[in-house]
Amino acid sequence: MKLSGIFWLSALVVTLTLLSCQDEPYNPNKYLTLEQFASMDTAAYRVNSHRIREEIGKLCSEDKDSMTADYRTRSYYLQKGDFLWIDRHGVDGRADTLLAYLNTVVRMGFSRSQFRAGQIELDLQRIRALDVDRDENQINKVLARLEYNLTKAYLRYATGQRFGFVNPRYVFNRLDVLEKDSLHVSYRGLFDIKMEHGGKLFYATALRKIRTDSVGVFLHECQPSSPLYRRFLTMLNDESVPLNMKPKILVNMERCRWRLHDYPRGHAKYVLVNIPSFHLRAIDGDKELEMRIGCGSMETKTPLLTSYIKRMDINPQWIVPRSIIKNSMMRHAGNAFYFQSNHYFARNRKTGETLPPERISWGVLNDDNFLIIQEGGEHNSLGRIIFRFDNSFSVYLHDTNSRGVFSREERGVSHGCVRVERPFDLAVFLFDDKNDKRIDKVRYSMSADVSSLGVSGRRKRAEEIPDTLNRSMLIGSVEVTPKIPVFITYFTLYPDKEDKLQEYADVYGYDSVIYRELNNYR
């Protein structure tokens, strides 16, 4: 396609239109003549599509920005995609619509320059005023820059507002190194919440919207839908808010941009764990249960996830993870007192053979065929009850035999699971049918001496130690029907039950991680 002489012809059409609208007689000395317009057909105003493509190619090679939208922009033009913003009529109102949205990024805490808004504005003015040098390729350079920058800014803005400017799955799951050697690095999984991302279909749709003159509608649809986002946006632009609060507002705004598959606001009944607050909130309509929690330490962070509580197990056994065996238990190999006092035994995965505490040797601990199991009861690390839900990290909500943890302010104490302060109350909350008989059985089971059910207890009974356990009242497992959604999330600014925003410490340093990524736009 070759575009030539378009601007002096456009100017002619506009002038003739203005002439036809005048009531006064035509005065040849007052208006430009056709011969005068012909003088504008100069090399400086000739537009050449081939030269524009050459200039865009240079822009692609010079652009070192590394956001996904930047890669998509370069890929589109390097594959000879059609011009999106410029045509034989110049640059129309679609560019102005985009520019109006780009001018709002300052309110979002970003810089206009990171979206090239200033350059776009300047180049639009130059093209519309035909303010180009006599260099015959200058106009092609300006148009190329406009075409490229408009697409880059459009995709940056649309993708960021639609899905977030930071991909949490990428940054969080490459944060904590689990194992490293000369060839391979593995990381601890810290984020597994289903969410939408900008894939090929989104980018194809976004580009199609430019061609169909739907830029304004599309950018409006890309805006975050979270009510909390709008609240943070207002707070960010409130002059009474201290400057040192702005980074915290920015990162929590970003969390509100992420398009998750599920949200607490979509349910009447749910359980929410906000790690920085060290609290759990269970909501059922206008009823609310709140309690303290203990969660993963800085070294063994509790992962962020969404699932459904499906079952509670009372007096559960604890299968000790291999990482704990390796890091904390190997030094006790052969110490019968240690394993006996903590009610551990071993079981062969293949044969089912059970080994008492005095037979747990270094070889057994080092053999992956053996499970090390802690018997259920008051001594168990999981406490008296565990609330199970599907997840890829083997973490759960559970009771604990170390109740003192809940009196501490900083409660990052576990290997990743969430310890709950009031487990019996949570169990009752989860029941859809508040059946008194079942609740009584849960209460009894959580307080009864069940040591006679374990390996060591069975050995004691052989020595004729009395067993006072009321087995008719004992309950081992209860299905949660219907399943209750559980959200383990991370907000350092979040509304309390009175809907007042509370500030929490960045216990895992995630705010810093997000803020560092957002600096690409600041």
KEFILUM-586378 format. One line per 4 residues: number of its first residue (from 1); their letters; for each residue x, y, z of C-alpha. Coordinates in steps of 0.2 Angstrom, whole numbers, plus 2048, in hexadecimal, padded with zeros to 3 digits. Layout:
residues N
NUM	a	X:Y:Z ~ ...
end
This chain:
residues 522
1	mkls	800:800:800 ~ 807:811:7FC ~ 7FF:821:804 ~ 804:831:7FA
5	gifw	7FE:843:7FB ~ 7F0:83F:807 ~ 7F2:84D:813 ~ 7F1:85C:806
9	lsal	7E1:853:7FE ~ 7D9:851:810 ~ 7DC:864:813 ~ 7D4:868:802
13	vvtl	7C5:85E:807 ~ 7C3:867:818 ~ 7C5:878:810 ~ 7B9:875:802
17	tlls	7AC:86F:80F ~ 7AF:87F:819 ~ 7AC:889:809 ~ 79B:881:806
21	cqde	795:885:817 ~ 798:898:815 ~ 78A:8A4:812 ~ 795:8B2:80B
25	pynp	79A:8B2:7F8 ~ 7A9:8A9:7F3 ~ 7B9:8B5:7F3 ~ 7C7:8AD:7E9
29	nkyl	7D3:8B8:7F3 ~ 7CE:8B2:804 ~ 7CF:89F:801 ~ 7DD:893:7FC
33	tleq	7DC:88E:7EA ~ 7DF:87D:7E3 ~ 7F0:882:7DC ~ 7F5:887:7EE
37	fasm	7F0:876:7F4 ~ 7FA:86E:7E7 ~ 80A:876:7EE ~ 807:86B:7FE
41	dtaa	80A:85B:7F3 ~ 81C:85B:7F8 ~ 828:84D:7FD ~ 827:852:80F
45	yrvn	814:84C:80F ~ 816:83D:805 ~ 811:82D:80F ~ 819:81C:80A
49	shri	814:80C:812 ~ 824:804:80E ~ 82E:811:817 ~ 822:810:826
53	reei	825:7FE:828 ~ 838:800:827 ~ 836:80D:835 ~ 82B:801:83F
57	gklc	838:7F4:83D ~ 845:7FF:844 ~ 83A:803:853 ~ 838:7F0:856
61	sedk	84A:7ED:857 ~ 84D:7FC:862 ~ 83F:7F8:86F ~ 847:7EE:87D
65	dsmt	837:7EE:889 ~ 833:7DD:88F ~ 821:7DD:894 ~ 816:7D0:88B
69	adyr	80D:7DE:882 ~ 81D:7E4:87B ~ 821:7D3:874 ~ 810:7D2:86C
73	trsy	812:7E4:864 ~ 823:7DF:85D ~ 81D:7CE:857 ~ 80E:7D6:84E
77	ylqk	818:7E2:844 ~ 827:7D7:840 ~ 81A:7CB:839 ~ 814:7D9:82D
81	gdfl	804:7DC:836 ~ 7F9:7E9:82D ~ 7F9:7FB:833 ~ 7EC:7FD:841
85	widr	7EC:810:845 ~ 7F1:819:835 ~ 7E9:818:824 ~ 7E7:824:815
89	hgvd	7DD:830:81F ~ 7EA:832:82C ~ 7E7:82E:83F ~ 7D5:82F:845
93	grad	7CC:830:855 ~ 7D1:81E:85B ~ 7E2:825:860 ~ 7DA:833:86A
97	tlla	7CF:826:873 ~ 7DE:81C:878 ~ 7E8:82C:87D ~ 7D9:831:889
101	ylnt	7DB:820:892 ~ 7EE:821:892 ~ 7ED:832:89A ~ 7E4:82A:8A9
105	vvrm	7F3:81F:8AD ~ 7FA:82D:8B9 ~ 7EB:82A:8C4 ~ 7F0:817:8C4
109	gfsr	801:81C:8CB ~ 80A:819:8BA ~ 814:824:8AE ~ 80D:82A:89E
113	sqfr	81E:828:896 ~ 81E:815:89A ~ 80F:815:88E ~ 817:821:882
117	agqi	808:82D:884 ~ 812:83D:882 ~ 81B:837:872 ~ 80A:832:86B
121	eldl	802:842:86F ~ 810:84C:867 ~ 810:841:857 ~ 7FD:843:855
125	qrir	7FF:856:856 ~ 80D:856:849 ~ 803:84B:83D ~ 7F3:855:83F
129	aldv	7FC:865:83D ~ 808:85E:82F ~ 816:864:83A ~ 824:85A:832
133	drde	835:85E:82B ~ 839:860:819 ~ 842:84F:81A ~ 837:845:80F
137	nqin	837:836:81B ~ 833:83F:82A ~ 820:83D:829 ~ 823:82A:827
141	kvla	82D:82A:837 ~ 820:833:840 ~ 812:828:83A ~ 81C:818:83E
145	rley	820:81E:84F ~ 80D:822:852 ~ 808:811:84B ~ 814:807:856
149	nltk	812:811:866 ~ 7FF:811:865 ~ 7FF:7FE:864 ~ 80C:7FC:871
153	aylr	803:808:87D ~ 7F2:800:879 ~ 7F7:7EE:87D ~ 801:7F3:88C
157	yatg	7F2:7FD:893 ~ 7E5:7F0:88E ~ 7EE:7E1:894 ~ 7F3:7E9:8A4
161	qrfg	7E2:7EF:8A9 ~ 7D9:7DF:8A3 ~ 7E5:7D2:8AB ~ 7F1:7DC:8B6
165	fvnp	802:7E3:8B2 ~ 80B:7D5:8BD ~ 808:7C3:8BA ~ 808:7BB:8CB
169	ryvf	80A:7A9:8C6 ~ 81A:7AE:8BD ~ 822:7B9:8CA ~ 81D:7B0:8DA
173	nrld	821:79E:8D3 ~ 833:7A4:8CF ~ 836:7AC:8E0 ~ 83C:79E:8EC
177	vlek	849:792:8E6 ~ 845:780:8EB ~ 854:777:8E3 ~ 862:77D:8D8
181	dslh	870:775:8CF ~ 87B:779:8C0 ~ 86D:774:8B4 ~ 85D:776:8BC
185	vsyr	854:782:8C8 ~ 843:77D:8D0 ~ 838:789:8DA ~ 82C:788:8E8
189	glfd	81A:78A:8E2 ~ 812:799:8EA ~ 804:79E:8DF ~ 7F6:792:8D7
193	ikme	7E7:79D:8D5 ~ 7DE:79A:8C5 ~ 7DD:7AB:8BB ~ 7DC:7B2:8AA
197	hggk	7EB:7B7:8A0 ~ 7ED:7C0:88F ~ 7EF:7B3:882 ~ 7EF:7B3:86F
201	lfya	7DC:7B5:86E ~ 7DC:7C4:879 ~ 7EA:7CD:86F ~ 7E1:7C8:85F
205	talr	7D1:7CF:865 ~ 7D9:7DF:86C ~ 7E1:7E2:85A ~ 7D1:7DF:852
209	kirt	7C8:7EC:85D ~ 7D4:7F9:856 ~ 7CF:7F5:844 ~ 7BC:7F5:848
213	dsvg	7BD:806:851 ~ 7B8:7FE:862 ~ 7C7:805:86C ~ 7BD:80E:878
217	vflh	7B1:800:87C ~ 7BF:7F3:87D ~ 7CA:7FE:889 ~ 7BA:801:894
221	ecqp	7B7:7EE:895 ~ 7C9:7EB:89A ~ 7C7:7F5:8AA ~ 7C9:7EC:8BB
225	sspl	7B8:7E6:8C1 ~ 7BD:7E5:8D4 ~ 7B4:7F1:8DF ~ 7C4:7F1:8EA
229	yrrf	7CE:7F7:8DB ~ 7C3:807:8D9 ~ 7C5:80A:8EC ~ 7D8:809:8EB
233	ltml	7D8:814:8DB ~ 7CF:822:8E5 ~ 7DA:81F:8F4 ~ 7EA:821:8E9
237	ndes	7E4:832:8E3 ~ 7DF:838:8F4 ~ 7EB:846:8F9 ~ 7E8:842:90B
241	vpln	7F0:831:909 ~ 802:831:90F ~ 80F:82E:901 ~ 816:81F:909
245	mkpk	806:816:907 ~ 806:818:8F4 ~ 810:809:8F0 ~ 805:7FE:8FB
249	ilvn	7F6:805:8F2 ~ 7FD:801:8E1 ~ 802:7EF:8E4 ~ 7F1:7EB:8EC
253	merc	7E8:7F4:8DD ~ 7F3:7E8:8D2 ~ 7EC:7D9:8DB ~ 7DA:7DF:8D7
257	rwrl	7DE:7DF:8C5 ~ 7E2:7CD:8C4 ~ 7D3:7C4:8BC ~ 7D0:7B5:8C7
261	hdyp	7C4:7A7:8C3 ~ 7BC:7A9:8D4 ~ 7BA:7B6:8E1 ~ 7B3:7B6:8F3
265	rgha	7A6:7C3:8ED ~ 79E:7B5:8E2 ~ 799:7AB:8F1 ~ 78E:7AD:900
269	kyvl	798:7A1:90A ~ 7AB:79F:90A ~ 7BB:79F:914 ~ 7C8:7AC:911
273	vnip	7DA:7AC:917 ~ 7E4:7BC:915 ~ 7F6:7B7:919 ~ 7FC:7C9:91D
277	sfhl	7EE:7CB:92A ~ 7F2:7BA:932 ~ 7DF:7B8:933 ~ 7D1:7AD:92C
281	raid	7C0:7B3:928 ~ 7B1:7A7:925 ~ 7A2:7B0:91D ~ 791:7A9:91C
285	gdke	785:7B7:916 ~ 784:7C3:925 ~ 78D:7B7:931 ~ 79F:7B8:933
289	lemr	7AC:7AE:93D ~ 7BE:7B5:93F ~ 7CD:7AD:947 ~ 7E0:7AE:947
293	igcg	7EB:7A3:93C ~ 7FD:79D:93B ~ 804:79B:92A ~ 814:797:921
297	smet	824:79F:926 ~ 82E:7A9:91A ~ 838:79A:915 ~ 829:78F:913
301	ktpl	81B:79B:90D ~ 809:797:90C ~ 804:796:8FA ~ 7F7:7A1:8F3
305	ltsy	7E8:796:8EC ~ 7D6:794:8EA ~ 7CD:784:8ED ~ 7BD:77C:8F6
309	ikrm	7BD:774:907 ~ 7B7:763:904 ~ 7BA:759:914 ~ 7BF:75A:926
313	dinp	7CA:74C:92E ~ 7CA:74B:941 ~ 7D9:745:94B ~ 7E2:743:93A
317	qwiv	7F3:73A:938 ~ 801:745:931 ~ 80C:73E:923 ~ 81C:748:926
321	prsi	822:750:915 ~ 833:74A:90F ~ 83A:75C:910 ~ 837:75C:923
325	ikns	83E:74A:925 ~ 84E:750:91C ~ 850:761:924 ~ 849:75E:936
329	mmrh	848:74B:93A ~ 857:743:933 ~ 862:748:942 ~ 856:73E:94D
333	agna	859:72E:944 ~ 85A:720:951 ~ 853:72A:95F ~ 845:720:965
337	fyfq	83F:72C:972 ~ 83D:73A:965 ~ 832:730:95A ~ 829:728:968
341	snhy	825:738:972 ~ 81F:740:961 ~ 814:731:95D ~ 81D:72D:94C
345	farn	81D:71D:944 ~ 823:717:932 ~ 819:70E:925 ~ 820:706:915
349	rktg	817:70C:906 ~ 818:6FC:8FC ~ 815:6EF:909 ~ 80B:6F8:916
353	etlp	817:6F3:924 ~ 817:6FD:934 ~ 826:701:93E ~ 825:707:950
357	peri	82F:717:956 ~ 83E:70D:95C ~ 841:706:94A ~ 842:717:941
361	swgv	854:717:93C ~ 85E:722:930 ~ 85B:715:922 ~ 848:716:924
365	lndd	848:729:925 ~ 853:729:915 ~ 848:71D:90C ~ 83A:725:901
369	nfli	831:714:902 ~ 82D:718:915 ~ 820:725:91B ~ 823:72D:92C
373	iqeg	812:730:934 ~ 80C:738:943 ~ 7FE:730:94C ~ 7EE:73B:94E
377	gehn	7E9:743:95F ~ 7ED:752:96A ~ 800:750:966 ~ 7FE:751:953
381	slgr	805:75F:94A ~ 7F5:761:940 ~ 7EB:762:950 ~ 7DA:75A:952
385	iifr	7D3:75F:941 ~ 7D8:763:930 ~ 7CE:76B:922 ~ 7D2:764:911
389	fdns	7D1:76B:900 ~ 7D9:767:8EF ~ 7E9:770:8EB ~ 7FA:76C:8E4
393	fsvy	804:771:8F3 ~ 7FD:765:900 ~ 7F8:773:90C ~ 7E8:774:916
397	lhdt	7E0:77D:924 ~ 7E2:774:935 ~ 7E3:775:948 ~ 7F4:774:951
401	nsrg	7FB:76D:961 ~ 805:77D:963 ~ 7F7:789:969 ~ 803:796:96F
405	vfsr	806:79C:95D ~ 7F6:7A5:95D ~ 7FC:7B1:96A ~ 80A:7B7:95F
409	eerg	809:7C6:954 ~ 814:7BF:946 ~ 80D:7AE:942 ~ 817:7A7:933
413	vshg	81B:797:93C ~ 815:788:931 ~ 81C:77E:922 ~ 80F:785:917
417	cvrv	7FE:780:91F ~ 7F2:78C:927 ~ 7F0:789:93A ~ 7DF:78F:940
421	erpf	7DB:796:952 ~ 7C9:790:954 ~ 7C8:77F:94A ~ 7B8:779:952
425	dlav	7AF:789:94E ~ 7B5:788:93C ~ 7AF:776:93B ~ 79E:77B:941
429	flfd	79E:78A:935 ~ 7A1:77E:926 ~ 792:773:92A ~ 783:778:91F
433	dknd	778:76E:92A ~ 77B:772:93D ~ 777:761:943 ~ 77A:761:956
437	krid	77E:74E:957 ~ 78B:750:94A ~ 792:75F:952 ~ 793:756:963
441	kvry	79D:748:95B ~ 7A9:754:953 ~ 7AB:75D:964 ~ 7AE:74C:96D
445	smsa	7BA:746:960 ~ 7C4:755:961 ~ 7C7:754:973 ~ 7C7:741:976
449	dvss	7D7:737:97A ~ 7D9:72D:96A ~ 7EB:727:96E ~ 7E4:715:970
453	lgvs	7E1:715:95D ~ 7F3:718:958 ~ 801:70C:956 ~ 808:710:967
457	grrk	7F7:710:96F ~ 7F3:6FF:969 ~ 804:6F8:970 ~ 7FF:700:981
461	raee	7EE:6F8:981 ~ 7F6:6E7:97F ~ 7FE:6EB:990 ~ 7EC:6ED:996
465	ipdt	7EB:700:998 ~ 7D9:705:999 ~ 7D1:70C:98A ~ 7C3:719:98E
469	lnrs	7C0:71F:97C ~ 7AD:720:978 ~ 7AE:71A:966 ~ 79C:71C:962
473	mlig	79F:72F:964 ~ 7AE:72F:959 ~ 7AE:737:948 ~ 7BD:736:93C
477	svev	7B8:73F:92C ~ 7AA:74B:927 ~ 7A6:750:915 ~ 7A3:763:913
481	tpki	793:764:908 ~ 791:76F:8FF ~ 7A4:772:8FD ~ 7A9:783:904
485	pvfi	7B5:78F:8FA ~ 7C5:793:902 ~ 7D0:7A2:8FC ~ 7E2:7A3:902
489	tyft	7E7:7B4:8FD ~ 7F3:7C3:900 ~ 7ED:7D5:902 ~ 7F7:7E1:90D
493	lypd	7E8:7ED:90C ~ 7D7:7E5:90E ~ 7C6:7E9:915 ~ 7C2:7E2:927
497	kedk	7B0:7DD:92C ~ 7AB:7EF:92E ~ 7B1:7F2:91C ~ 7BF:7FD:922
501	lqey	7D0:7FB:919 ~ 7DD:7F4:924 ~ 7F0:7F4:921 ~ 7FB:7E5:924
505	advy	80D:7E1:923 ~ 815:7DA:913 ~ 81A:7CA:91C ~ 820:7C0:90D
509	gyds	827:7CF:903 ~ 81A:7CD:8F5 ~ 816:7E0:8F5 ~ 828:7E3:8F0
513	viyr	828:7D6:8E2 ~ 819:7DE:8DA ~ 81F:7F0:8DD ~ 82F:7EB:8D4
517	elnn	825:7E5:8C5 ~ 81A:7F4:8C5 ~ 829:7FF:8C3 ~ 829:7FA:8B1
521	yr	81A:806:8AF ~ 81F:814:8BB
end
